């Protein structure tokens, strides 16, 4: 269920732009293009990209080369160093291979899964899935861009310190214990997530879950839990956009797994859990809402049609994830989740 024919052209048309839109939000162009290919909607890729890129801006200037471990440490988490990181990863891929680069850098980036409200990790997942579908110079370059995005926006919460005392909760049980932030006025996802650095009740959340084998099945557990979170807590565009990334972030881990050791697979899933829980903590409802609009009798193709017609990047990406997750675990919750997001972010005219 995929058609990647237009992806390389889409990436070429998006290549002149940086990681932000004119409004200061994250550039979703390459991610949406790949998501549409993954769900066999190649027909929608180039028309959507051509509309979307009018709101994009070029990246800032090159500043200085990243040549050493000291350089990497100094540039980590510095968005203005995006082009420096891009040059670094392009060179690394040229010297060895994209697979070797991913195996080398991905474990170090995992603690920053929440970086840029999970966009760095999500974009990397899209880039890896595209390369799994077929290799090309454009797709390798998009991987370099994704890793540069993640590195330049790097931000990490606690890595956990007391795993032995977790009780081995399932995500479904642990999600009920996530403490919500006191009321805050931040409408920026990244700024809100930074509040968790000093929100002590959230610190142990990463230690609440136990990751059993096989890891692929646990990805489904996470996407299912965060799809349920969205259907119960999404109440307006801001909360919906925030909670979308719990679902899409967890799904991105599927693309990471082939490049990670068993221990790092577990780490990736724990950080994906932490990130989704962080977004709930910052943007959850008090109390949780009753489930909103359901998919009713709408099928996967109809939901994709609705999301594409609405043109919202978050609705499209979430619907693509829900469609693919539904194929692996055919529960209506995934379709209801997509319908809920579409009703808020891309309602019919």
C-alpha positions in Angstrom: 0.0 0.0 0.0 2.5 2.6 -1.1 3.5 4.6 -4.2 6.7 6.6 -3.9 6.9 7.8 -7.5 6.5 11.5 -6.8 8.6 11.7 -3.6 11.9 12.6 -5.1 10.4 15.5 -7.1 8.6 16.7 -4.0 11.8 16.7 -2.0 13.5 18.6 -4.8 10.8 21.3 -4.7 11.1 21.5 -0.9 14.9 21.5 -0.9 15.5 25.3 -0.8 13.7 25.7 2.5 14.6 25.4 6.1 12.9 23.9 9.1 10.4 26.7 9.8 7.4 28.3 8.0 6.9 32.1 7.6 4.8 32.0 10.8 7.6 30.3 12.8 6.0 26.9 12.9 7.7 23.7 11.9 8.1 22.8 8.2 6.0 19.7 7.6 6.5 19.5 3.9 8.8 16.5 3.5 6.9 14.6 6.2 3.5 15.0 4.5 4.9 14.2 1.1 6.3 10.9 2.4 3.1 10.1 4.4 0.9 10.5 1.4 3.2 8.1 -0.6 3.1 5.6 2.2 -0.7 5.4 2.0 -0.8 5.2 -1.8 -2.0 8.8 -2.4 0.8 9.8 -4.7 -1.8 11.8 -6.7 -2.0 14.3 -3.9 1.7 14.8 -3.2 2.8 17.4 -5.7 -0.4 19.6 -5.6 -0.2 19.7 -1.8 3.6 20.5 -1.8 3.2 23.3 -4.3 0.5 25.0 -2.2 2.4 24.4 1.1 5.8 25.7 0.0 4.5 29.2 -0.5 4.6 29.5 3.3 8.2 28.3 3.7 11.3 30.3 4.1 15.0 29.6 3.3 17.3 28.5 6.2 19.6 31.0 8.0 23.2 31.3 7.0 26.0 28.9 7.4 27.9 29.7 10.6 30.9 27.4 11.1 31.9 23.8 10.3 31.2 21.0 12.8 34.4 19.0 12.8 34.9 17.6 16.3 33.1 16.2 19.3 33.5 19.7 20.9 31.9 21.3 17.9 29.0 18.9 18.0 28.4 19.5 21.7 28.4 23.3 21.1 26.0 23.1 18.2 23.5 20.7 19.8 20.2 22.3 20.4 21.0 25.4 18.4 18.4 26.0 15.7 20.6 28.6 14.0 23.2 25.9 13.4 20.8 23.9 11.2 22.9 24.4 8.0 26.1 23.5 9.8 24.5 20.2 11.0 23.2 19.6 7.5 26.7 19.9 6.1 28.0 17.6 8.8 25.5 14.8 8.1 25.8 15.2 4.3 29.6 14.6 4.7 29.1 11.7 7.1 26.8 9.9 4.7 29.1 10.6 1.8 32.1 9.2 3.7 30.4 6.0 4.9 26.7 5.2 4.2 23.4 6.5 5.5 22.8 3.2 7.3 26.1 3.5 9.2 25.3 7.1 10.1 21.9 6.2 11.5 23.3 3.4 13.5 26.0 5.7 14.9 23.9 8.8 15.8 20.4 7.6 16.5 21.2 6.2 20.0 22.7 9.5 21.0 19.7 11.5 19.8 17.0 9.3 21.5 17.0 11.2 24.8 15.9 14.2 22.8 12.9 12.5 21.3 10.8 15.5 22.4 13.0 17.9 20.5 10.9 20.5 18.6 7.7 18.9 19.9 8.9 15.5 18.5 9.3 16.9 14.9 13.0 15.9 14.6 12.3 12.3 15.5 9.2 12.2 13.4 10.9 13.6 10.3 13.7 11.1 10.8 11.2 8.3 10.9 9.6 9.5 7.6 13.1 9.8 6.0 14.0 6.2 7.0 10.7 4.8 5.8 11.2 6.5 2.4 14.7 5.0 2.1 13.3 1.5 3.0 10.9 1.9 0.1 13.7 2.8 -2.3 17.1 4.6 -2.2 17.9 7.8 -4.0 20.2 10.8 -3.6 17.2 12.9 -2.7 16.0 10.6 0.0 19.5 10.3 1.5 19.7 14.1 1.5 16.3 14.3 3.3 17.7 12.0 5.9 20.6 14.4 6.4 18.1 17.2 6.7 16.0 15.3 9.2 19.0 14.5 11.4 20.1 18.1 11.2 16.6 19.2 12.2 16.7 16.9 15.2 20.2 17.8 16.3 19.8 21.6 15.9 16.6 21.6 18.0 17.7 19.0 20.5 16.1 19.2 23.9 15.9 16.4 26.5 13.9 15.7 29.7 15.0 13.2 32.3 16.4 9.9 31.1 15.0 8.1 34.1 16.9 6.8 37.1 14.7 4.3 39.0 13.6 1.7 36.5 13.6 -1.1 39.1 10.8 0.5 41.0 8.4 1.1 38.2 6.0 -1.8 38.8 6.1 -2.5 35.1 3.0 -0.6 34.1 1.4 -1.0 30.7 1.0 2.3 28.7 -2.7 2.0 29.2 -2.3 1.9 33.0 0.5 4.5 33.1 -1.3 7.1 31.0 -4.0 7.4 33.7 -1.3 8.5 36.2 0.2 11.3 34.1 0.0 14.6 36.1 -1.2 17.5 34.1 0.6 20.8 34.3 -1.0 23.6 36.3 -2.8 26.0 34.0 -0.4 27.8 31.7 -0.9 30.2 28.8 1.7 29.0 26.4 0.4 28.4 22.9 3.7 27.2 21.6 4.4 23.5 21.9 8.1 23.8 22.4 7.8 26.4 25.1 5.2 24.4 26.9 7.3 21.2 26.9 10.2 23.2 28.4 8.0 23.9 31.4 8.4 20.2 32.3 12.0 20.7 33.1 10.9 22.1 36.4 7.6 20.2 36.9 8.8 17.7 39.4 5.7 15.4 39.3 6.4 14.6 35.6 10.1 13.6 36.1 9.4 9.9 37.0 6.9 9.3 34.2 9.6 7.8 31.9 10.2 5.0 34.5 6.5 3.9 34.8 6.4 1.6 31.8 8.2 -1.7 31.0 9.0 -2.5 27.4 8.3 -6.2 26.7 9.2 -8.1 23.6 8.6 -7.8 20.7 9.2 -4.1 20.2 7.0 -3.9 17.1 4.0 -4.9 19.1 4.8 -2.3 21.8 4.8 0.4 19.1 1.1 -0.6 18.5 0.5 -0.3 22.3 1.8 3.2 22.3 0.0 4.4 19.2 -3.2 2.9 20.5 -2.9 4.6 23.9 -2.1 8.0 22.3 -4.9 7.7 19.8 -7.2 7.2 22.7 -5.7 10.3 24.4 -6.4 12.4 21.4 -10.0 11.3 21.1 -10.6 12.2 24.7 -8.5 15.3 25.1 -8.5 17.1 21.8 -10.8 20.1 22.2 -9.4 22.9 19.9 -6.7 23.2 17.2 -3.9 23.8 19.7 -4.6 20.7 21.9 -5.3 18.6 18.8 -2.0 19.6 17.1 -0.1 18.9 20.3 -1.7 15.4 20.9 -1.2 14.4 17.2 2.5 14.2 17.9 2.0 11.6 20.6 0.6 9.2 18.0 2.9 10.1 15.1 5.9 10.2 17.3 5.3 6.7 18.6 4.7 5.4 15.1 8.0 6.9 13.9 9.8 4.4 16.2 8.9 1.6 13.7 11.4 3.0 11.3 14.1 3.2 13.9 14.0 -0.4 15.1 16.1 -2.0 12.4 19.0 0.3 13.2 19.0 -0.1 17.0 20.3 -2.8 19.4 17.7 -4.4 21.7 18.7 -2.1 24.5 18.3 1.0 22.3 15.0 -0.3 20.9 13.7 -0.3 24.5 15.2 3.2 25.1 13.5 4.5 21.9 10.1 3.3 23.1 10.6 4.7 26.5 11.4 8.1 25.2 8.5 8.0 22.7 6.3 7.2 25.7 7.7 10.0 27.7 7.2 12.5 24.8 3.6 11.5 24.2 2.9 11.7 28.0 4.6 15.2 28.0 2.3 16.5 25.4 -0.7 15.2 27.4 0.7 16.7 30.5 1.0 20.1 28.8 -2.2 20.1 26.8 -4.6 17.6 28.3 -8.2 18.5 29.3 -9.4 18.8 32.9 -11.3 16.5 33.1 -10.9 14.4 30.0 -13.6 15.1 27.4 -16.0 12.5 26.3 -14.9 11.0 22.9 -15.8 13.4 20.1 -16.7 12.8 16.5 -16.3 9.2 15.6 -15.5 7.8 12.1 -18.9 6.3 12.0 -19.1 4.2 8.8 -16.2 6.1 7.2 -13.5 3.8 5.9 -9.8 4.5 5.5 -10.0 5.8 2.0 -12.8 8.2 2.9 -10.9 9.6 5.9 -7.8 10.1 3.7 -9.9 12.0 1.2 -11.3 14.2 3.9 -7.9 15.0 5.4 -6.4 15.7 1.9 -9.3 17.9 1.0 -8.8 19.9 4.2 -5.1 20.3 3.4 -4.0 20.6 7.0 -0.6 19.0 7.5 -1.3 17.6 10.9 -4.6 16.0 9.9 -3.0 14.4 6.9 0.0 13.0 8.8 -2.2 11.7 11.6 -4.7 10.1 9.3 -1.9 8.4 7.4 -0.5 7.0 10.7 -4.0 5.9 11.8 -4.7 4.1 8.5 -1.4 2.2 8.7 -1.8 1.4 12.4 -5.3 0.1 11.7 -3.9 -2.3 9.2 -1.7 -3.8 11.9 -4.3 -3.6 14.6 -7.8 -3.2 13.1 -9.5 -1.4 15.9 -12.0 1.5 15.2 -10.2 3.7 17.7 -7.6 4.6 15.1 -10.3 5.7 12.6 -12.1 7.6 15.3 -8.9 9.3 16.2 -8.4 10.5 12.6 -12.0 11.6 12.4 -11.7 13.6 15.6 -8.6 15.4 14.3 -10.1 16.1 10.9 -13.2 17.5 12.5 -11.1 20.1 14.4 -8.2 20.8 12.0 -9.7 20.2 8.6 -13.5 20.4 8.8 -15.6 20.2 5.6 -16.2 23.7 4.0 
